[in-house]
Amino acid sequence: MPFPAVLYAAALSQTLPPIAALTRWGRPVPVPARWVLAWCGLLVVTDAISLAVNVAHRQNLWLQYGAVPLGSALVLWALSQWQLNEVLRLAYRLAIVVLVVATIAALLVLRPEPMFEQVVEPFHALVLLAASLNTLLHRAVRTTGSIAGEHWFWIALGLSLYFAASVSIGPFAVALLASNVDWVRQAYIARAWTGVLAFVLITTGIVCPLFRRESGGRS
């Protein structure tokens, strides 16, 4: 059975933010957004390597053992720079250490497969969803004037949507794969559409015309 076209579109949509960053014509990308761009690049590279390994008929789950915690670290570091006080900033950065240590411990103590897809990845997604939503809401209620021109608004909104779709997809697929393959297929298609929209929102934040030149990494 051929893969639905939206799955390819979802993979390609991950390249939109880095491509958009190249169109800013001398306007520097704010520092927090650069870390988000690094995360997008990691997704693209991981998908490319996974595809190559899969074509060679080899197991590619091991790639996620490093890519997931590294991606979480990049996103949390980016979001930490958008926090308005040092306490929240420190909390986000401490969360990186906790996630990485917990992931290493889980891989060493428990069986990586299928525990990684059922537990570790959804837990990372849940933490990143909470962090993205907190950034979005915390800054929105403290910002005077329109937030539609703020890069953090679009990027945090896109991240929230992306991780909201990632939280339950693994456990859902495992629970229904044996009994209802079609439901699992539809769930992955829905997640793919959500991913496309998420990266369009992130791209909007990258090219946002109301970016200001910043002397620091936050705004």
Short mmCIF file of the C-alpha atoms (twelve columns), coordinates in Angstrom:
data_MODEL
# 
_entry.id   MODEL 
# 
loop_
_atom_site.group_PDB 
_atom_site.id 
_atom_site.type_symbol 
_atom_site.label_atom_id 
_atom_site.label_alt_id 
_atom_site.label_comp_id 
_atom_site.label_asym_id 
_atom_site.label_seq_id 
_atom_site.Cartn_x 
_atom_site.Cartn_y 
_atom_site.Cartn_z 
_atom_site.pdbx_PDB_model_num 
ATOM 1   C CA . MET A 1   0.000  0.000  0.000  1 
ATOM 2   C CA . PRO A 2   1.523  3.370  -1.040 1 
ATOM 3   C CA . PHE A 3   2.051  6.043  1.579  1 
ATOM 4   C CA . PRO A 4   -0.483 8.914  1.501  1 
ATOM 5   C CA . ALA A 5   0.892  12.078 -0.092 1 
ATOM 6   C CA . VAL A 6   0.282  14.060 3.093  1 
ATOM 7   C CA . LEU A 7   2.981  12.024 4.859  1 
ATOM 8   C CA . TYR A 8   5.526  13.267 2.321  1 
ATOM 9   C CA . ALA A 9   4.119  16.786 2.669  1 
ATOM 10  C CA . ALA A 10  4.528  16.591 6.445  1 
ATOM 11  C CA . ALA A 11  8.175  15.568 6.072  1 
ATOM 12  C CA . LEU A 12  8.864  18.337 3.565  1 
ATOM 13  C CA . SER A 13  7.091  20.936 5.730  1 
ATOM 14  C CA . GLN A 14  9.902  20.564 8.272  1 
ATOM 15  C CA . THR A 15  12.183 22.330 5.775  1 
ATOM 16  C CA . LEU A 16  9.926  25.408 5.525  1 
ATOM 17  C CA . PRO A 17  11.280 27.319 8.564  1 
ATOM 18  C CA . PRO A 18  14.968 26.952 7.564  1 
ATOM 19  C CA . ILE A 19  14.141 27.936 3.985  1 
ATOM 20  C CA . ALA A 20  12.148 30.919 5.253  1 
ATOM 21  C CA . ALA A 21  15.099 32.023 7.370  1 
ATOM 22  C CA . LEU A 22  17.146 32.365 4.179  1 
ATOM 23  C CA . THR A 23  14.625 34.879 2.785  1 
ATOM 24  C CA . ARG A 24  15.049 37.439 5.556  1 
ATOM 25  C CA . TRP A 25  17.565 39.378 3.436  1 
ATOM 26  C CA . GLY A 26  19.975 40.580 6.086  1 
ATOM 27  C CA . ARG A 27  17.488 40.746 8.958  1 
ATOM 28  C CA . PRO A 28  18.962 38.516 11.676 1 
ATOM 29  C CA . VAL A 29  16.852 35.688 13.017 1 
ATOM 30  C CA . PRO A 30  16.289 36.215 16.771 1 
ATOM 31  C CA . VAL A 31  18.414 33.903 18.901 1 
ATOM 32  C CA . PRO A 32  15.531 31.790 20.331 1 
ATOM 33  C CA . ALA A 33  14.216 31.181 16.829 1 
ATOM 34  C CA . ARG A 34  17.644 29.969 15.741 1 
ATOM 35  C CA . TRP A 35  17.382 27.114 18.234 1 
ATOM 36  C CA . VAL A 36  13.974 26.233 16.792 1 
ATOM 37  C CA . LEU A 37  15.555 26.228 13.337 1 
ATOM 38  C CA . ALA A 38  18.207 23.851 14.663 1 
ATOM 39  C CA . TRP A 39  15.413 21.574 15.888 1 
ATOM 40  C CA . CYS A 40  13.797 21.654 12.434 1 
ATOM 41  C CA . GLY A 41  17.153 20.768 10.906 1 
ATOM 42  C CA . LEU A 42  17.502 17.862 13.317 1 
ATOM 43  C CA . LEU A 43  14.087 16.533 12.265 1 
ATOM 44  C CA . VAL A 44  15.025 16.732 8.594  1 
ATOM 45  C CA . VAL A 45  18.380 14.991 9.098  1 
ATOM 46  C CA . THR A 46  16.843 12.302 11.318 1 
ATOM 47  C CA . ASP A 47  14.103 11.579 8.776  1 
ATOM 48  C CA . ALA A 48  16.650 11.383 5.950  1 
ATOM 49  C CA . ILE A 49  18.879 8.947  7.853  1 
ATOM 50  C CA . SER A 50  15.856 6.906  8.956  1 
ATOM 51  C CA . LEU A 51  14.730 6.613  5.346  1 
ATOM 52  C CA . ALA A 52  18.191 5.502  4.231  1 
ATOM 53  C CA . VAL A 53  18.407 2.923  7.018  1 
ATOM 54  C CA . ASN A 54  14.891 1.693  6.249  1 
ATOM 55  C CA . VAL A 55  15.701 1.307  2.553  1 
ATOM 56  C CA . ALA A 56  18.633 -0.856 3.621  1 
ATOM 57  C CA . HIS A 57  16.094 -3.002 5.506  1 
ATOM 58  C CA . ARG A 58  17.612 -2.247 8.899  1 
ATOM 59  C CA . GLN A 59  16.081 -1.172 12.215 1 
ATOM 60  C CA . ASN A 60  15.980 2.626  12.527 1 
ATOM 61  C CA . LEU A 61  14.378 3.105  15.938 1 
ATOM 62  C CA . TRP A 62  17.809 3.567  17.523 1 
ATOM 63  C CA . LEU A 63  18.085 6.952  15.794 1 
ATOM 64  C CA . GLN A 64  15.273 8.259  17.985 1 
ATOM 65  C CA . TYR A 65  17.167 7.346  21.150 1 
ATOM 66  C CA . GLY A 66  19.466 10.287 20.511 1 
ATOM 67  C CA . ALA A 67  17.293 12.511 18.335 1 
ATOM 68  C CA . VAL A 68  14.345 12.770 20.747 1 
ATOM 69  C CA . PRO A 69  16.282 14.032 23.812 1 
ATOM 70  C CA . LEU A 70  18.444 16.281 21.631 1 
ATOM 71  C CA . GLY A 71  15.349 17.747 19.981 1 
ATOM 72  C CA . SER A 72  13.702 18.303 23.364 1 
ATOM 73  C CA . ALA A 73  16.825 20.081 24.586 1 
ATOM 74  C CA . LEU A 74  16.847 22.405 21.551 1 
ATOM 75  C CA . VAL A 75  13.166 23.319 21.949 1 
ATOM 76  C CA . LEU A 76  13.354 23.844 25.711 1 
ATOM 77  C CA . TRP A 77  16.472 25.993 25.340 1 
ATOM 78  C CA . ALA A 78  14.709 28.127 22.722 1 
ATOM 79  C CA . LEU A 79  11.616 28.521 24.896 1 
ATOM 80  C CA . SER A 80  13.733 29.340 27.947 1 
ATOM 81  C CA . GLN A 81  15.036 32.429 26.168 1 
ATOM 82  C CA . TRP A 82  11.505 33.709 25.678 1 
ATOM 83  C CA . GLN A 83  10.678 33.591 29.395 1 
ATOM 84  C CA . LEU A 84  10.133 36.911 31.122 1 
ATOM 85  C CA . ASN A 85  11.807 36.068 34.427 1 
ATOM 86  C CA . GLU A 86  14.875 34.187 35.568 1 
ATOM 87  C CA . VAL A 87  12.927 31.608 37.587 1 
ATOM 88  C CA . LEU A 88  11.040 30.307 34.555 1 
ATOM 89  C CA . ARG A 89  14.152 30.512 32.435 1 
ATOM 90  C CA . LEU A 90  16.057 28.372 34.929 1 
ATOM 91  C CA . ALA A 91  13.134 25.927 35.239 1 
ATOM 92  C CA . TYR A 92  13.114 25.320 31.482 1 
ATOM 93  C CA . ARG A 93  16.853 24.703 31.433 1 
ATOM 94  C CA . LEU A 94  16.713 22.357 34.408 1 
ATOM 95  C CA . ALA A 95  13.975 20.448 32.589 1 
ATOM 96  C CA . ILE A 96  16.527 19.676 29.865 1 
ATOM 97  C CA . VAL A 97  18.796 17.959 32.361 1 
ATOM 98  C CA . VAL A 98  15.920 16.036 33.953 1 
ATOM 99  C CA . LEU A 99  14.600 14.820 30.584 1 
ATOM 100 C CA . VAL A 100 18.003 13.716 29.328 1 
ATOM 101 C CA . VAL A 101 18.871 11.888 32.564 1 
ATOM 102 C CA . ALA A 102 15.434 10.246 32.723 1 
ATOM 103 C CA . THR A 103 15.719 9.118  29.100 1 
ATOM 104 C CA . ILE A 104 19.174 7.608  29.612 1 
ATOM 105 C CA . ALA A 105 17.974 5.847  32.761 1 
ATOM 106 C CA . ALA A 106 14.914 4.456  30.964 1 
ATOM 107 C CA . LEU A 107 17.026 3.141  28.091 1 
ATOM 108 C CA . LEU A 108 19.491 1.477  30.453 1 
ATOM 109 C CA . VAL A 109 17.003 -0.012 32.907 1 
ATOM 110 C CA . LEU A 110 14.021 -0.896 30.720 1 
ATOM 111 C CA . ARG A 111 13.651 -2.562 27.357 1 
ATOM 112 C CA . PRO A 112 13.986 0.233  24.759 1 
ATOM 113 C CA . GLU A 113 11.476 -1.355 22.406 1 
ATOM 114 C CA . PRO A 114 8.525  -0.835 22.523 1 
ATOM 115 C CA . MET A 115 8.829  1.231  25.715 1 
ATOM 116 C CA . PHE A 116 10.486 4.120  23.879 1 
ATOM 117 C CA . GLU A 117 7.567  4.707  21.506 1 
ATOM 118 C CA . GLN A 118 4.899  4.013  24.115 1 
ATOM 119 C CA . VAL A 119 6.338  5.949  27.042 1 
ATOM 120 C CA . VAL A 120 9.495  7.981  26.420 1 
ATOM 121 C CA . GLU A 121 8.502  9.809  23.235 1 
ATOM 122 C CA . PRO A 122 4.980  10.671 24.470 1 
ATOM 123 C CA . PHE A 123 6.445  11.915 27.762 1 
ATOM 124 C CA . HIS A 124 8.871  14.194 25.914 1 
ATOM 125 C CA . ALA A 125 6.005  15.466 23.767 1 
ATOM 126 C CA . LEU A 126 3.873  16.128 26.851 1 
ATOM 127 C CA . VAL A 127 6.644  18.126 28.531 1 
ATOM 128 C CA . LEU A 128 7.259  20.145 25.372 1 
ATOM 129 C CA . LEU A 129 3.533  20.747 24.902 1 
ATOM 130 C CA . ALA A 130 3.279  22.118 28.446 1 
ATOM 131 C CA . ALA A 131 6.390  24.255 27.938 1 
ATOM 132 C CA . SER A 132 5.146  25.653 24.616 1 
ATOM 133 C CA . LEU A 133 1.662  26.440 25.943 1 
ATOM 134 C CA . ASN A 134 3.076  28.052 29.069 1 
ATOM 135 C CA . THR A 135 5.340  30.267 26.957 1 
ATOM 136 C CA . LEU A 136 2.458  31.199 24.675 1 
ATOM 137 C CA . LEU A 137 0.005  32.040 27.456 1 
ATOM 138 C CA . HIS A 138 2.504  33.581 29.875 1 
ATOM 139 C CA . ARG A 139 3.784  36.019 27.275 1 
ATOM 140 C CA . ALA A 140 0.391  36.693 25.692 1 
ATOM 141 C CA . VAL A 141 -1.232 37.903 28.927 1 
ATOM 142 C CA . ARG A 142 1.749  40.159 29.661 1 
ATOM 143 C CA . THR A 143 2.082  41.713 26.225 1 
ATOM 144 C CA . THR A 144 0.478  45.062 25.510 1 
ATOM 145 C CA . GLY A 145 -0.867 45.643 22.032 1 
ATOM 146 C CA . SER A 146 -1.190 43.117 19.242 1 
ATOM 147 C CA . ILE A 147 0.647  39.807 19.525 1 
ATOM 148 C CA . ALA A 148 0.059  38.920 15.869 1 
ATOM 149 C CA . GLY A 149 3.377  40.517 14.908 1 
ATOM 150 C CA . GLU A 150 5.420  38.700 17.531 1 
ATOM 151 C CA . HIS A 151 7.619  35.835 16.403 1 
ATOM 152 C CA . TRP A 152 7.293  33.995 19.740 1 
ATOM 153 C CA . PHE A 153 3.508  33.889 19.306 1 
ATOM 154 C CA . TRP A 154 3.529  32.052 15.978 1 
ATOM 155 C CA . ILE A 155 6.432  29.778 16.844 1 
ATOM 156 C CA . ALA A 156 5.076  28.794 20.267 1 
ATOM 157 C CA . LEU A 157 1.636  28.244 18.701 1 
ATOM 158 C CA . GLY A 158 3.140  25.987 16.046 1 
ATOM 159 C CA . LEU A 159 5.176  24.058 18.608 1 
ATOM 160 C CA . SER A 160 2.094  23.602 20.803 1 
ATOM 161 C CA . LEU A 161 0.127  22.184 17.877 1 
ATOM 162 C CA . TYR A 162 2.960  19.895 16.834 1 
ATOM 163 C CA . PHE A 163 3.500  18.390 20.278 1 
ATOM 164 C CA . ALA A 164 -0.225 18.146 20.997 1 
ATOM 165 C CA . ALA A 165 -0.484 15.837 17.991 1 
ATOM 166 C CA . SER A 166 2.584  13.869 19.110 1 
ATOM 167 C CA . VAL A 167 1.525  13.105 22.674 1 
ATOM 168 C CA . SER A 168 -0.922 10.281 22.040 1 
ATOM 169 C CA . ILE A 169 -0.074 8.969  18.573 1 
ATOM 170 C CA . GLY A 170 2.405  6.319  19.766 1 
ATOM 171 C CA . PRO A 171 0.246  4.718  22.480 1 
ATOM 172 C CA . PHE A 172 -2.828 5.003  20.230 1 
ATOM 173 C CA . ALA A 173 -1.092 3.200  17.376 1 
ATOM 174 C CA . VAL A 174 0.234  0.433  19.607 1 
ATOM 175 C CA . ALA A 175 -3.183 -0.095 21.236 1 
ATOM 176 C CA . LEU A 176 -5.089 -0.365 17.952 1 
ATOM 177 C CA . LEU A 177 -2.542 -1.710 15.490 1 
ATOM 178 C CA . ALA A 178 -3.622 -5.319 15.947 1 
ATOM 179 C CA . SER A 179 -7.374 -4.679 15.967 1 
ATOM 180 C CA . ASN A 180 -7.972 -1.709 13.660 1 
ATOM 181 C CA . VAL A 181 -5.188 -0.858 11.243 1 
ATOM 182 C CA . ASP A 182 -7.360 1.623  9.334  1 
ATOM 183 C CA . TRP A 183 -7.907 3.751  12.438 1 
ATOM 184 C CA . VAL A 184 -4.158 3.861  13.005 1 
ATOM 185 C CA . ARG A 185 -3.631 4.894  9.380  1 
ATOM 186 C CA . GLN A 186 -6.191 7.688  9.697  1 
ATOM 187 C CA . ALA A 187 -4.597 8.836  12.960 1 
ATOM 188 C CA . TYR A 188 -1.196 9.160  11.271 1 
ATOM 189 C CA . ILE A 189 -2.773 11.040 8.369  1 
ATOM 190 C CA . ALA A 190 -4.452 13.447 10.800 1 
ATOM 191 C CA . ARG A 191 -1.155 13.899 12.611 1 
ATOM 192 C CA . ALA A 192 0.568  14.603 9.294  1 
ATOM 193 C CA . TRP A 193 -1.932 17.350 8.440  1 
ATOM 194 C CA . THR A 194 -1.449 18.796 11.925 1 
ATOM 195 C CA . GLY A 195 2.315  18.725 11.425 1 
ATOM 196 C CA . VAL A 196 2.032  20.605 8.146  1 
ATOM 197 C CA . LEU A 197 -0.066 23.313 9.825  1 
ATOM 198 C CA . ALA A 198 2.336  23.462 12.763 1 
ATOM 199 C CA . PHE A 199 5.340  24.114 10.536 1 
ATOM 200 C CA . VAL A 200 3.402  26.699 8.530  1 
ATOM 201 C CA . LEU A 201 2.766  28.538 11.813 1 
ATOM 202 C CA . ILE A 202 6.429  28.258 12.802 1 
ATOM 203 C CA . THR A 203 7.423  29.534 9.368  1 
ATOM 204 C CA . THR A 204 5.069  32.485 9.830  1 
ATOM 205 C CA . GLY A 205 6.979  33.321 12.992 1 
ATOM 206 C CA . ILE A 206 10.293 33.142 11.161 1 
ATOM 207 C CA . VAL A 207 9.221  35.530 8.384  1 
ATOM 208 C CA . CYS A 208 7.004  37.703 10.569 1 
ATOM 209 C CA . PRO A 209 7.287  41.252 9.099  1 
ATOM 210 C CA . LEU A 210 7.105  42.850 12.518 1 
ATOM 211 C CA . PHE A 211 10.357 41.319 13.692 1 
ATOM 212 C CA . ARG A 212 12.473 43.913 15.387 1 
ATOM 213 C CA . ARG A 213 16.219 44.064 15.378 1 
ATOM 214 C CA . GLU A 214 17.191 42.754 18.772 1 
ATOM 215 C CA . SER A 215 20.263 43.484 20.823 1 
ATOM 216 C CA . GLY A 216 19.661 40.355 22.911 1 
ATOM 217 C CA . GLY A 217 18.256 36.942 22.392 1 
ATOM 218 C CA . ARG A 218 14.761 37.553 23.780 1 
ATOM 219 C CA . SER A 219 11.779 39.742 22.981 1 
# 
